Amino acid sequence: MSVLASNFIWSYTANGRASAGVGPRSVRPITPDFSSLRKRQSLSSAHFSCGQPLTKSARPSWMRGGRLSPRVVASDGAESSTSTNGGSVLTVTIENKPEDNVTVISISGTNKENLLLSVSTALNSLGLMVVNASITTKRDTNTILDVFMVTDAEENALKEDIFPMLQELLMQTCLQTYKSSAPAIYGVAAAAEARWLRSAVNANSASSMAGGQGESSSVSKSRTAEAANARSEAAAALELAAAEMAQAAAILVSVERVASELAMEYDGNPDDDALESRLIAQEEARTEASAVLERRMAAMEAALASRRQLKMQLQEISDFIPTQPTREREPEFAQPPPAVGSGPGCGQGYEILLQGFNWESCHGLDGMCWYDYMKSRIDEFADAGFTSIWLPPATESVSEQGYLPLDLYNLNSKYGSEQQLVDLIKKMRERNIKSIADIVINHRCASIQKDGRWNQFGGRLAWDESVITSNNPEWGGRGNAGSGDEYTAAPNIDHSNDMVRSQLKEWMKWMREVIGYDGFRFDFVKGYSGNFTQEYVDASVPRLSIGEFWDACDYSDGVLAYNQDAHRQRTVNWCDATGGTTAAFDFTTKGILQEALGRNERWRLTDAQGRPPGVMGLWASRAVTFIDNHDTGSTLNHWPFPSEHIQEGYAYLLTHPGTPTIFFDHWNDPELRSVLAELVTIRKKLRIQARSKVKILVARAELYAAYIDDKLCMKMGAGDWSPNRHSEHDLGGDKWEVCASGKNFAVWRHGAGDSS
């Protein structure tokens, strides 16, 4: 455990504010003055110091007297579970204390670095309020006893039926370290204020919801009152973001001070191994705390962006708009594409793609090669509503998966023979499903060595080192410099070579006309300029054309930045370089969506102008959305979508603009398949398409709601919301009925029926 956790003590000062003591002397974190807020709300001393509105006499018996003392929770009648990992033993015990209306969670056993931060993050992610905590570490035995008193958002003890789930989460947390954690339990003033503000924000939201119920209320409520309420909610949300940011800053200050003291002490005792271990642990804690602050700063940026959006929305309400013109400098936003291309892109906009393979598909399934297996399920895919299937790389390859191609004309691969591929494509055409070839032409593996280097290519395209970019000296390349990023695993092809482009165009025409493919998915397009892709598309005329422009999102201290405009702009720029002929997988949306859902930060799902924050919000007709593929998920798991939020993720993709793609592994899960099939049916029935218009209604931590094409409403998250109870938005009446729902999401369409 870090020094911050192991040495942390709590004490009550005379004015009721809690001070955080670390190490041999007490260090008070720097916190803002919240006196103005306390004037608005009568906060008792205990409320402000530890976050619970209890008088001293009403506190639990084990914490009376100010300082918290360790308490062992009895296991009788409580949920208890033990976990072991690498010699560590940890026991998690959960029980309710009805007399105090709290739930007590105890974690005891072998110490672990950053355990306190990780557990705090887990509790915070569930929306639990930590009323008080006692942290005890025995250095001689390297054991801990961490005790947390928690309540739900309504300040009640937790329901016992969630104990097993909570235990499982805490067990998983104890076995790993979470970066970008968000501990919100240290009893500084900012923490208490943040907790009070969070309750105030929830209360405002509930009040707004109650005010919107009932037809007469919906009709009579004035637009001015709605605007006032919206401003009130925005102000409360901004106050909350500020308080949480101040809290995170205070924690970081405390951690850095301790790290500084330890560093000075270590300079004088460089041979002290124990001191060195403490310093390393504290540096890890500093990294975690810095990431927490980055996350809170991102939330503040989102809150400010939300206020700008509100200002634009209020322009319609004249009595709320100042008469004097403002000279506020407008922020710079990501720019839309200069022109819409005339190429295939995503077809007519009504495509629903299935990625028809995963990383292990080269091994076949159910005793069949992959092509035969897929052929056996084409009727199922067609009946479900898929319009296109992206197939794996078909060419002979050094790697089983096909991404290190040898002879491009040899289509006998681990997935099956050329004839089996042709038969599969024929079956797909019979059911009106387009086939998409995985085109790997950024690089190519040679079959013959020259001067000890693999740079002589075999097969019908018998190239030599002259077609390899000069950026590849290890392969002896003698071509021009590459026009993109280098792929180090194989010789990079020089696409500026006229012969190369001519022969690749002939090969792609052969793939279209002889093999029968309908569209292309271009692999690793960052490796060569988009204008070459346009040339290949113009020559082969595919019905669909999609590029894999996998670019790293923008992070700070391991935390995803709120503003990803630069990231998505790079993708848009590549699409524009193809003359608009080729769409791109929307990695921006994937990165933001999985962070928003996995971290309970749905405020990320709107940009500073109220649009979806990915490529779909900038050039939707060229955005191919997805949540996982063979690289990010499957057995590689390079960047997996959080499994507990997959239903939510697809509810977002299948109701929003862009061209949605469903990953084979997800469709192959029977339970998930039923949810996906329902969402696909709704998208097709309501004719939601790549250019559909989306209006984001709510985007806050626990709730996202949107209105699409005047046909459909959807919401994600645990927050309560219904289009029939929110009159502040003109949603075409209150006759909305639920047409799909699942874990943490619901979808409505117009109709007479459900009014919930």
Sequence and secondary structure as in RCSB ss.txt:
>XXXX:A:sequence
MSVLASNFIWSYTANGRASAGVGPRSVRPITPDFSSLRKRQSLSSAHFSCGQPLTKSARPSWMRGGRLSPRVVAS
DGAESSTSTNGGSVLTVTIENKPEDNVTVISISGTNKENLLLSVSTALNSLGLMVVNASITTKRDTNTILDVFMV
TDAEENALKEDIFPMLQELLMQTCLQTYKSSAPAIYGVAAAAEARWLRSAVNANSASSMAGGQGESSSVSKSRTA
EAANARSEAAAALELAAAEMAQAAAILVSVERVASELAMEYDGNPDDDALESRLIAQEEARTEASAVLERRMAAM
EAALASRRQLKMQLQEISDFIPTQPTREREPEFAQPPPAVGSGPGCGQGYEILLQGFNWESCHGLDGMCWYDYMK
SRIDEFADAGFTSIWLPPATESVSEQGYLPLDLYNLNSKYGSEQQLVDLIKKMRERNIKSIADIVINHRCASIQK
DGRWNQFGGRLAWDESVITSNNPEWGGRGNAGSGDEYTAAPNIDHSNDMVRSQLKEWMKWMREVIGYDGFRFDFV
KGYSGNFTQEYVDASVPRLSIGEFWDACDYSDGVLAYNQDAHRQRTVNWCDATGGTTAAFDFTTKGILQEALGRN
ERWRLTDAQGRPPGVMGLWASRAVTFIDNHDTGSTLNHWPFPSEHIQEGYAYLLTHPGTPTIFFDHWNDPELRSV
LAELVTIRKKLRIQARSKVKILVARAELYAAYIDDKLCMKMGAGDWSPNRHSEHDLGGDKWEVCASGKNFAVWRH
GAGDSS
>XXXX:A:secstr
  HHHHT EEEE TTS EEEEETTEE        HHHHHHS   HHHHHHS    GGGS GGGTTSS        
TTSEEEEEEETTEEEEEEEEEETTTTEEEEEEEEE  TTHHHHHHHHHHHTT EEEEEEEEEETTTTEEEEEEEE
E TTS    GGGHHHHHHHHHHHHTS  TT       SHHHHHHHHHHHHHHHHHHHHHHHT SHHHHHHS HHH
HHHHHHHHHHHHHHHHHHHHHHHHHHHHHHHHHHHHHHHHHHH TT HHHHHHHHHHHHHHHHHHHHHHHHHHHH
HHHHHHHHHHHHHGGG GGGS SS             SS   S TTTTTT  EEE   TTGGG BTTB HHHHHH
TTHHHHHHHT  EEE    S BSSTTSSSBS TT   BTTB HHHHHHHHHHHHHTT EEEEEE  SB   SEEE
TTEEEE  SSS   GGGB TT GGGT  S   SS   TTS BB TT HHHHHHHHHHHHHIIIII   EEEES G
GGS HHHHHHHHHHH  SEEEE       EETTEE S  HHHHHHHHHHHHHTTT  EEE HHHHHHHHHHHHTT
 GGGGS TTSS SSGGGT GGGEEE S  TTTSTTT SS   GGGHHHHHHHHTTSSSEEEEEHHHHTSHHHHHH
HHHHHHHHHHTT  TT  EEEEEEETTEEEEEETTTEEEEESSS   GGG TTS  S S EEEEEEETTEEEEEE
SSS   
